[in-house]
Amino acid sequence: MRTSTWFGLALVVAAGASGYMAGAPDPRATPPVVMSDEPGDTAAQAALAAADGWMRTPGTRGTLPATSSDPLPQGSFGTTVDILRERTRAGDAAAARALYEGLRRCDGYEPLREGESVEERAEISTASGFDTAVQIADGFRSLLQERGADTSIVPPVTLEGLHAGQLDRWATLAADCEGAGHVPLDAWRDAQAVASDLDDPDARVSYWSEAFQRWSPLAEMPAKRDRALAGLRRALAAGDWRALAAIGEIHEEGWLAPPSPALAYAYLHAAMLGTRGGSSAPLPWRTGFWTPSADADIRRRLRRLESTLDPATREAARAYGEARHAACCAQGAP
């Protein structure tokens, strides 16, 4: 049975650890990010601009024409998937987004066999995944221990508890995914790319996080990268500050050139200005457990990067970031 069972097991284990972020620093305790009073060293800013690989990335990619603004079909993914696919092919951005989200929820789903019950599927998953669940729980405890947090919030893994969680999970999956047939693993990645091409706001600022991953075949990475960067360019043209945060992470990780803490700091500072200090929603490419708000997430990265920069470089990076924010989002973000 080819399913993403490990992910379901992680959800089951994580359900008992909802207090993970309780020990995290309160982002409100840090001073708000403000526009710098000093223009910064012009030569240092020029050096940042010259090193900014983002400024030399491809331009916009042609998008398919959006042809429909009709309400999305109602019902489970399994009963609406064919309509969503048809409307996506016709250029409907909202349908493409719904198709991507449905494929992601149902990633790797195998239909119930004739006569098979949800209870039987849950029993198989429990028996085959118990050791993996124990390893996941141990990993969470190690992470919490490293951060000085209370490891007791991760409950012990028992067969009874795991079975109850798997039963809930498979009941939810069957209700949503049954009728869609076999859902190939990772099919949602291509659907996300199409949603980005159609200019769904969240997809065009988040597709890069999939396109740049090293699990893609090497031959496919340049085209995927260019496709993702084009989406970010269109997001910037629309005044979406979240694209600045994405570009900051790209510089931080070194996806376009060797990692640059100064450029990462500049773009994340620009994004912080865009949040206006109060974005409670997470960044759309952050998927996982206990996802922080965009505001808290960006502040955490800025604090880490700030410690690596000398005062002059930090000041130049702030000024460069303010220029990037002004070019993107001075008129306000979506």
Secondary structure, DSSP 8 states (H G I E B T S, - for coil): --S-HHHHHHHHHHTT-TTGGGGS--GGGS------SS---HHHHHHHHHH-GGGGS-----------------S-HHHHHHHHHHHHHTT-HHHHHHHHHHHHHTTT-----TT--HHHHHHHHHHHHHHHHHHHHHHHHHHHHHTT--GGGS----HHHHHHHHHHHHHHHHHHHTTS----TTHHHHHHHHHHHTT-HHHHHHTHHHHT-TTS-GGGHHHHHHHHHHHHHHHHHTT-THHHHHHHHHHHHTSSSS--HHHHHHHHHHHHHHHTT---S--TT--STT---HHHHHHHHHHHHHTTS-HHHHHHHHHHHHHHHHHHHTT---
